Amino acid sequence: MSHPASSSSRCPRPWGTVGASLAAVAACTVCCAGPLLALVGGIGAASALASLWIPALAVVAGAAAVGAYVLHRRLRATACKTTAGPVDLGLPAVGTAPDDRVR
């Protein structure tokens, strides 16, 4: 003998849950799509600008390196120059009075 299917013994169908989930996804998409697209567009614009500026920054860095090298060589050449002739060390000569210092 078979029992008639009652409303409590049927398998529940999840279509209401699926429909609500799809509606939530659609609402989130409508709500958040603008800011997300703006973020992605901003990142794209920044990368496009950077692709133009990176070579220019490399040229500036190279010029700075050459300038630092030239400046270093000039300062080193100036520091190594000596003058010909006697150099006064500011010390008293041996055997002379303090008034007879060599100047």
C-alpha positions in Angstrom: 0.0 0.0 0.0 1.4 3.3 -0.9 1.1 6.4 1.1 0.0 9.6 -0.6 2.7 12.3 -0.6 2.0 14.9 1.9 3.4 18.4 1.9 5.8 17.6 4.7 7.3 14.6 3.0 8.2 16.3 -0.3 11.8 17.3 -1.1 12.2 21.0 -0.6 13.1 22.8 -3.8 15.8 25.5 -3.3 14.5 27.8 -6.1 13.5 30.5 -3.7 17.0 30.5 -2.2 18.7 30.4 -5.6 16.5 33.3 -6.8 17.2 35.4 -3.7 21.0 34.7 -4.2 20.8 35.7 -7.8 18.9 38.9 -6.9 21.6 39.7 -4.2 24.4 39.1 -6.8 22.7 41.4 -9.3 22.1 44.1 -6.7 25.8 43.9 -5.6 26.9 44.1 -9.2 24.8 47.2 -9.8 26.0 48.8 -6.6 29.7 48.0 -6.8 30.4 47.9 -10.5 31.0 51.7 -10.8 33.6 52.0 -8.1 35.3 48.8 -9.2 35.5 50.0 -12.8 36.8 53.3 -11.6 39.5 51.6 -9.6 40.5 49.4 -12.5 40.4 52.5 -14.9 42.5 54.5 -12.4 45.1 51.7 -12.2 45.2 51.5 -16.0 45.6 55.3 -16.4 48.4 55.3 -13.8 50.2 52.5 -15.6 49.8 54.3 -19.0 51.3 57.4 -17.5 54.1 55.5 -15.8 55.0 53.9 -19.1 55.6 57.3 -20.5 57.5 58.7 -17.4 59.7 55.7 -16.6 62.0 56.3 -19.6 62.2 60.0 -18.8 63.1 59.1 -15.2 65.8 56.8 -16.4 67.3 59.6 -18.5 67.2 61.9 -15.5 68.8 59.3 -13.3 71.5 58.7 -15.9 72.2 62.5 -16.1 72.4 62.7 -12.3 74.9 59.8 -12.3 77.1 61.5 -14.9 76.9 64.8 -13.1 77.9 63.2 -9.8 80.8 61.5 -11.5 82.0 64.8 -13.1 81.6 66.6 -9.8 83.5 63.9 -7.9 86.4 64.1 -10.4 86.6 67.9 -10.2 86.6 67.9 -6.4 89.2 65.1 -6.3 91.4 67.0 -8.8 91.1 70.2 -6.7 92.0 68.3 -3.5 95.1 66.8 -5.0 96.6 70.1 -6.2 99.6 71.2 -4.2 101.4 74.5 -4.2 105.1 74.7 -4.9 107.4 76.1 -2.3 107.8 75.9 1.4 104.8 75.4 3.6 104.5 77.1 7.0 103.4 74.5 9.6 103.1 77.1 12.3 105.8 75.5 14.5 108.7 77.4 16.0 112.1 76.8 14.5 114.6 74.9 16.6 117.0 77.1 18.5 115.3 80.4 17.9 113.5 82.7 20.3 109.7 82.8 20.3 109.8 86.3 18.7 111.8 85.0 15.7 109.3 82.6 14.3 109.3 81.9 10.6 106.2 83.2 9.0 
